[in-house]
Amino acid sequence: MNEKFEIIIPTLFGLEAMVSRELYRLGYDTTRVENGRVTFMGDYDAVCRANIWLRCGERVLIKAGEFKAETADELYDGVRAIEWEQFLDRNDAFPVKGRTTRSVLASDRASQTIIKKAIADRLGNEYGISWLTEDGVTYQIQFTIIDNTATLMIDTTGAALHKRGYRAKSNLAPLRETLAAAMVMISYWKFEQPLLDPFCGSGTIPIEAAMFKRNIAPGLRRGFAFEQFPQIDTQEVAAIREEALSEIHRDVSLEIYASDIDPAAIELTRENASKAGVGEFITASVADARSIHMEKPRGSIITNPPYGERLSDVKECAKLYGQIGKTFSKLDRWSYYILTSHDDFEREFGRRADKRRKLYNGMLRCCLYQYYGDAPSKKGKEK
């Protein structure tokens, strides 16, 4: 597991710095940061640790090669020049998928066909065979061609990292787990104080908060594509999982509340929290966010209220923001972190945010509005 190579972590836009900090905490130095991706040097041990531990990354990809390509011939030659035999055996499957952006080679499908043929020709020549059965281990090949630069990668993750495994069911507008984790990590919430999500939906924010504060590795309960790779030492993977289990903070006392006006959402939250192993730390109840009341003088609200897509919904959301603005203002020593795509949120809410951070919920541009009750200190913020 000691051979080093470039590893790329795709991210939602706006979470690149979060992933860089996560990698640093794992012991890896970022070598490159671009919109939507972070790169570092690592080995198969790093592949395993990144998949199991990253909260804000979307995938862990081994970078196989990168080159300029403006024509089909340049793409074919560049792909064929990569030493694919270092990764793939003669019988391995290698499906190809990817996208092109701002490039002369504008067709995703045509590029996919060229890449597939180039890899097959390289492997056929290296192994001295004319037919590749592709009935062995599957190596999902991913590519991007951005500004005429082709990047070829091998996916080690399988189902995306935000699919932790605890949310088999979700409501109609689920918040991606990676973004929910980022909201918690950005906040100044201290585990000694209560946390509330009054629009909990399927419970993603409260669950990610409990997992973060208890130091539960988000990938601990699921499998990954890399576990089928013959390059992987299965005993080492088992040891890394055992290490992650031993690092759970079992003596942390948490006060996390999840509420929603929809009873079905509360049942879903309880079910998901139980699957995630944090059900005992989350109190879920049916409540209207417009009339919440908290006993504790300090705490944090981290939430993702409805945005509204149609015009009638937008008007209803604007009205809702005004109503919760009045309710939240009564919790004058609490901090609140509110994610929405509504451009006029601050005006409707009735107060300018102390800080704003642009984030993306999938491809939807949003803003995390941060309101500080008691002024946060550097000491209190999670590093």
C-alpha positions as CSV (number, residue, x, y, z in Angstrom):
1,M,0.0,0.0,0.0
2,N,3.1,2.3,-0.2
3,E,3.0,3.3,-3.9
4,K,2.0,7.0,-4.1
5,F,-0.1,8.6,-6.8
6,E,-2.3,11.6,-7.2
7,I,-5.7,11.3,-5.6
8,I,-8.6,13.7,-6.6
9,I,-11.5,14.4,-4.3
10,P,-14.5,16.0,-6.2
11,T,-16.6,18.3,-4.0
12,L,-19.7,20.4,-4.1
13,F,-18.7,24.0,-5.1
14,G,-17.8,25.9,-2.0
15,L,-16.6,23.0,0.0
16,E,-13.0,22.7,-1.4
17,A,-11.4,24.4,1.7
18,M,-13.4,22.1,4.0
19,V,-12.0,19.0,2.2
20,S,-8.5,20.4,2.3
21,R,-8.8,20.8,6.1
22,E,-10.1,17.3,6.4
23,L,-7.2,15.9,4.5
24,Y,-4.8,17.9,6.6
25,R,-6.3,16.4,9.7
26,L,-5.8,12.9,8.2
27,G,-2.2,13.7,7.6
28,Y,-2.2,14.6,3.9
29,D,-1.1,17.9,2.3
30,T,-3.2,19.3,-0.5
31,T,-1.3,19.8,-3.7
32,R,-4.0,21.4,-5.9
33,V,-7.3,23.1,-5.3
34,E,-9.7,23.9,-8.2
35,N,-13.4,24.6,-8.4
36,G,-15.1,21.4,-7.4
37,R,-12.0,19.3,-6.7
38,V,-9.0,18.9,-4.4
39,T,-5.9,16.9,-5.1
40,F,-3.3,15.3,-2.8
41,M,-0.6,12.6,-3.0
42,G,-1.3,9.3,-1.3
43,D,-1.2,5.5,-1.5
44,Y,-3.9,2.8,-1.2
45,D,-3.8,3.4,2.6
46,A,-4.8,7.0,1.8
47,V,-7.5,5.8,-0.5
48,C,-9.0,3.7,2.3
49,R,-8.8,6.5,5.0
50,A,-10.2,9.2,2.7
51,N,-13.2,7.1,1.8
52,I,-13.9,6.2,5.4
53,W,-13.2,9.6,7.0
54,L,-14.1,12.4,4.6
55,R,-17.3,14.1,5.5
56,C,-17.5,16.8,2.8
57,G,-15.9,15.1,-0.3
58,E,-18.0,13.3,-2.9
59,R,-15.6,10.6,-4.2
60,V,-12.0,9.4,-4.0
61,L,-10.5,9.1,-7.5
62,I,-7.0,7.8,-8.4
63,K,-5.6,10.1,-11.1
64,A,-4.4,7.9,-14.0
65,G,-3.3,10.7,-16.4
66,E,-3.8,14.2,-17.6
67,F,-3.0,15.8,-20.9
68,K,-4.2,18.4,-23.5
69,A,-6.7,17.1,-26.1
70,E,-8.4,19.1,-28.8
71,T,-8.9,16.4,-31.3
72,A,-10.1,12.8,-31.2
73,D,-6.6,11.6,-32.2
74,E,-5.0,13.5,-29.3
75,L,-7.6,12.1,-26.9
76,Y,-7.0,8.5,-28.1
77,D,-3.2,8.9,-28.1
78,G,-3.1,10.5,-24.6
79,V,-5.4,7.8,-23.1
80,R,-3.4,4.9,-24.8
81,A,-0.1,6.3,-23.4
82,I,-1.3,5.8,-19.8
83,E,0.0,2.7,-18.2
84,W,-3.4,1.1,-17.5
85,E,-1.9,-2.3,-16.9
86,Q,-0.6,-0.9,-13.6
87,F,-4.2,-1.0,-12.4
88,L,-6.2,-3.4,-14.6
89,D,-5.6,-7.1,-15.2
90,R,-6.5,-8.7,-18.5
91,N,-10.0,-9.7,-17.4
92,D,-11.0,-6.6,-15.5
93,A,-14.1,-4.5,-16.5
94,F,-13.6,-0.8,-17.1
95,P,-16.8,1.1,-17.9
96,V,-16.2,4.7,-18.8
97,K,-18.2,7.8,-18.0
98,G,-17.5,11.5,-17.8
99,R,-18.2,15.0,-19.1
100,T,-16.7,17.7,-21.3
101,T,-16.9,21.4,-20.5
102,R,-15.6,24.4,-22.5
103,S,-13.7,22.2,-24.8
104,V,-13.3,21.5,-28.6
105,L,-14.3,17.9,-27.9
106,A,-17.8,18.7,-26.9
107,S,-19.5,15.3,-27.0
108,D,-19.5,13.3,-23.8
109,R,-20.6,10.2,-25.6
110,A,-18.0,10.4,-28.4
111,S,-15.2,11.1,-25.9
112,Q,-16.4,8.1,-23.9
113,T,-16.2,5.8,-26.9
114,I,-12.7,7.0,-27.8
115,I,-11.4,6.5,-24.2
116,K,-12.9,3.1,-24.0
117,K,-11.2,2.0,-27.3
118,A,-7.9,3.5,-26.3
119,I,-7.8,1.6,-23.0
120,A,-8.9,-1.6,-24.6
121,D,-6.2,-1.3,-27.3
122,R,-3.5,-0.5,-24.6
123,L,-4.5,-3.5,-22.5
124,G,-4.9,-5.8,-25.5
125,N,-1.4,-4.9,-26.7
126,E,0.2,-5.3,-23.2
127,Y,-1.4,-8.6,-22.4
128,G,-1.1,-10.0,-26.0
129,I,-4.8,-10.7,-26.4
130,S,-7.4,-9.6,-29.0
131,W,-10.5,-9.9,-26.8
132,L,-11.1,-8.5,-23.3
133,T,-13.7,-10.5,-21.4
134,E,-14.3,-7.8,-18.7
135,D,-15.6,-10.4,-16.3
136,G,-13.2,-9.6,-13.5
137,V,-13.0,-6.7,-11.0
138,T,-14.7,-3.5,-12.1
139,Y,-12.7,-0.4,-12.3
140,Q,-15.0,2.5,-13.0
141,I,-13.1,5.0,-15.3
142,Q,-14.1,8.6,-15.0
143,F,-13.0,11.4,-17.2
144,T,-13.3,15.2,-17.5
145,I,-12.3,17.3,-20.4
146,I,-12.3,20.9,-19.2
147,D,-10.8,23.7,-21.2
148,N,-9.3,21.1,-23.5
149,T,-7.5,19.3,-20.7
150,A,-8.4,15.7,-20.3
151,T,-8.1,14.1,-16.8
152,L,-8.5,10.3,-16.5
153,M,-9.4,8.8,-13.1
154,I,-10.3,5.5,-11.5
155,D,-13.2,5.7,-9.0
156,T,-12.4,3.9,-5.7
157,T,-15.7,4.9,-4.0
158,G,-18.6,3.3,-5.8
159,A,-21.8,4.9,-4.5
160,A,-21.0,8.6,-3.8
161,L,-19.6,9.4,-0.3
162,H,-22.7,11.4,0.6
163,K,-24.6,8.1,0.6
164,R,-23.6,7.1,4.1
165,G,-26.0,4.2,4.3
166,Y,-28.4,5.5,7.0
167,R,-30.8,7.2,4.7
168,A,-32.5,4.5,2.6
169,K,-35.6,6.8,2.6
170,S,-35.8,10.6,2.4
171,N,-38.3,13.3,1.9
172,L,-38.9,15.1,-1.4
173,A,-36.1,17.6,-1.1
174,P,-33.3,15.9,0.8
175,L,-30.2,17.9,1.8
176,R,-27.0,16.1,0.7
177,E,-25.2,14.6,3.7
178,T,-21.8,16.2,2.6
179,L,-23.4,19.7,2.6
180,A,-25.1,19.1,6.0
181,A,-21.8,18.0,7.5
182,A,-20.2,21.1,6.1
183,M,-22.8,23.4,7.7
184,V,-22.2,21.8,11.1
185,M,-18.4,22.1,10.7
186,I,-18.6,25.7,9.6
187,S,-20.8,26.6,12.6
188,Y,-19.5,27.6,16.1
189,W,-21.8,25.0,17.7
190,K,-20.3,23.6,20.9
191,F,-21.4,20.2,21.9
192,E,-22.0,21.4,25.5
193,Q,-24.8,23.5,24.1
194,P,-28.1,22.4,22.4
195,L,-28.5,22.3,18.7
196,L,-31.8,22.6,16.9
197,D,-32.9,22.0,13.3
198,P,-36.6,23.1,13.1
199,F,-36.9,22.0,9.5
200,C,-35.3,18.6,9.9
201,G,-36.9,16.8,7.0
202,S,-35.3,13.3,7.0
203,G,-32.9,14.4,9.8
204,T,-29.7,14.9,7.9
205,I,-28.3,17.9,9.7
206,P,-29.0,16.5,13.3
207,I,-27.5,13.1,12.3
208,E,-24.4,14.6,10.7
209,A,-24.0,16.8,13.8
210,A,-24.2,13.9,16.1
211,M,-21.7,11.8,14.0
212,F,-19.3,14.8,13.8
213,K,-19.2,15.5,17.5
214,R,-18.9,11.8,18.4
215,N,-16.2,11.4,15.8
216,I,-18.0,8.6,13.9
217,A,-16.3,8.1,10.6
218,P,-19.1,8.7,8.0
219,G,-18.0,5.7,5.8
220,L,-17.8,3.3,8.7
221,R,-21.1,1.5,8.0
222,R,-20.8,1.1,4.2
223,G,-18.6,-0.7,1.6
224,F,-16.5,0.8,-1.2
225,A,-15.4,-0.1,-4.7
226,F,-11.8,-0.2,-3.8
227,E,-12.4,-3.2,-1.4
228,Q,-12.6,-5.4,-4.5
229,F,-9.2,-4.2,-5.9
230,P,-6.5,-6.8,-5.7
231,Q,-4.0,-4.0,-4.9
232,I,-5.8,-3.5,-1.5
233,D,-4.6,-5.3,1.6
234,T,-7.8,-6.5,3.2
235,Q,-6.2,-6.9,6.6
236,E,-5.0,-3.3,6.4
237,V,-8.5,-2.1,5.6
238,A,-9.9,-4.1,8.5
239,A,-7.3,-2.5,10.8
240,I,-8.3,1.0,9.6
241,R,-11.9,0.3,10.3
242,E,-11.1,-1.0,13.7
243,E,-9.0,2.1,14.4
244,A,-12.0,4.3,13.3
245,L,-14.2,2.4,15.7
246,S,-11.8,2.9,18.6
247,E,-11.7,6.7,17.9
248,I,-15.4,7.2,18.5
249,H,-16.0,9.6,21.4
250,R,-18.3,7.4,23.5
251,D,-18.4,9.7,26.5
252,V,-19.8,12.8,24.7
253,S,-23.2,14.0,26.0
254,L,-25.2,15.7,23.2
255,E,-28.4,17.7,23.3
256,I,-29.7,17.7,19.7
257,Y,-33.3,18.5,18.7
258,A,-35.0,17.8,15.4
259,S,-38.4,19.2,14.7
260,D,-40.7,19.5,11.6
261,I,-44.3,20.3,11.1
262,D,-44.7,17.0,9.1
263,P,-45.2,13.9,11.4
264,A,-43.9,11.7,8.6
265,A,-40.6,13.6,8.6
266,I,-40.2,13.0,12.3
267,E,-40.7,9.3,11.9
268,L,-38.2,9.3,9.1
269,T,-35.7,11.3,11.2
270,R,-36.0,8.8,14.0
271,E,-35.6,5.8,11.6
272,N,-32.5,7.3,10.0
273,A,-30.9,8.4,13.2
274,S,-31.3,4.9,14.6
275,K,-29.6,3.4,11.4
276,A,-26.8,5.9,11.8
277,G,-26.2,4.8,15.4
278,V,-27.1,8.2,16.9
279,G,-30.7,7.8,17.7
280,E,-30.2,8.2,21.5
281,F,-28.6,11.6,21.0
282,I,-31.5,13.2,18.9
283,T,-34.8,14.2,20.3
284,A,-37.3,14.4,17.3
285,S,-40.7,15.9,17.7
286,V,-43.5,17.5,15.6
287,A,-43.3,21.3,15.9
288,D,-43.9,24.4,13.9
289,A,-40.7,26.4,13.3
290,R,-42.7,29.6,13.5
291,S,-43.4,29.1,17.2
292,I,-40.4,27.3,18.6
293,H,-39.3,27.9,22.2
294,M,-36.0,26.8,23.8
295,E,-35.3,26.7,27.5
296,K,-31.5,27.0,27.3
297,P,-30.2,30.6,26.9
298,R,-27.5,29.6,24.4
299,G,-27.3,27.2,21.5
300,S,-27.3,26.9,17.8
301,I,-29.9,26.5,15.1
302,I,-28.6,24.9,11.9
303,T,-31.2,24.5,9.3
304,N,-32.2,24.3,5.6
305,P,-35.7,25.8,5.3
306,P,-37.9,25.5,2.2
307,Y,-36.6,27.5,-0.8
308,G,-39.6,27.6,-3.1
309,E,-39.3,27.0,-6.8
310,R,-42.6,28.2,-8.3
311,L,-43.6,31.8,-7.8
312,S,-46.4,31.0,-5.4
313,D,-44.0,28.9,-3.3
314,V,-41.5,31.8,-3.3
315,K,-44.1,34.1,-1.9
316,E,-45.0,31.6,0.8
317,C,-41.3,31.1,1.6
318,A,-40.8,34.8,1.9
319,K,-43.7,35.0,4.4
320,L,-42.2,32.0,6.3
321,Y,-38.8,33.7,6.5
322,G,-40.4,36.7,8.1
323,Q,-42.2,34.6,10.6
324,I,-39.2,32.6,11.7
325,G,-37.2,35.8,11.8
326,K,-39.4,37.1,14.5
327,T,-39.3,33.8,16.4
328,F,-35.6,33.4,16.2
329,S,-35.0,36.9,17.3
330,K,-36.4,35.9,20.7
331,L,-33.5,33.5,21.0
332,D,-31.2,36.5,21.1
333,R,-28.1,34.7,22.5
334,W,-28.5,31.8,20.1
335,S,-26.6,31.5,16.9
336,Y,-28.3,30.4,13.7
337,Y,-27.0,29.1,10.4
338,I,-29.6,29.1,7.6
339,L,-29.1,27.7,4.1
340,T,-31.3,29.0,1.3
341,S,-31.2,29.9,-2.3
342,H,-33.6,32.8,-1.7
343,D,-31.8,36.0,-2.8
344,D,-33.9,38.3,-0.6
345,F,-33.6,36.1,2.5
346,E,-32.0,38.8,4.8
347,R,-34.7,41.3,4.0
348,E,-37.5,38.9,4.6
349,F,-35.8,37.5,7.7
350,G,-35.5,41.0,9.1
351,R,-31.8,41.1,9.9
352,R,-28.5,41.2,8.0
353,A,-26.3,38.2,8.5
354,D,-23.0,38.6,10.4
355,K,-21.4,36.4,7.7
356,R,-22.4,34.8,4.4
357,R,-20.9,31.9,2.6
358,K,-21.8,30.8,-0.9
359,L,-22.4,27.1,-1.2
360,Y,-24.1,24.8,-3.7
361,N,-26.8,22.3,-3.0
362,G,-26.1,20.1,-6.0
363,M,-26.1,22.6,-8.8
364,L,-28.3,25.1,-7.0
365,R,-26.5,28.2,-5.8
366,C,-27.3,28.9,-2.1
367,C,-26.0,31.0,0.7
368,L,-25.3,30.0,4.3
369,Y,-26.4,33.0,6.4
370,Q,-24.6,33.0,9.7
371,Y,-26.0,34.9,12.7
372,Y,-24.0,34.9,15.9
373,G,-25.7,35.2,19.3
374,D,-22.9,35.3,21.8
375,A,-19.8,36.3,19.7
376,P,-17.9,33.1,18.7
377,S,-14.3,32.8,19.8
378,K,-11.5,31.0,18.0
379,K,-11.2,28.7,21.0
380,G,-14.8,27.6,20.6
381,K,-14.6,26.8,16.9
382,E,-13.8,23.3,15.7
383,K,-10.4,23.1,14.1
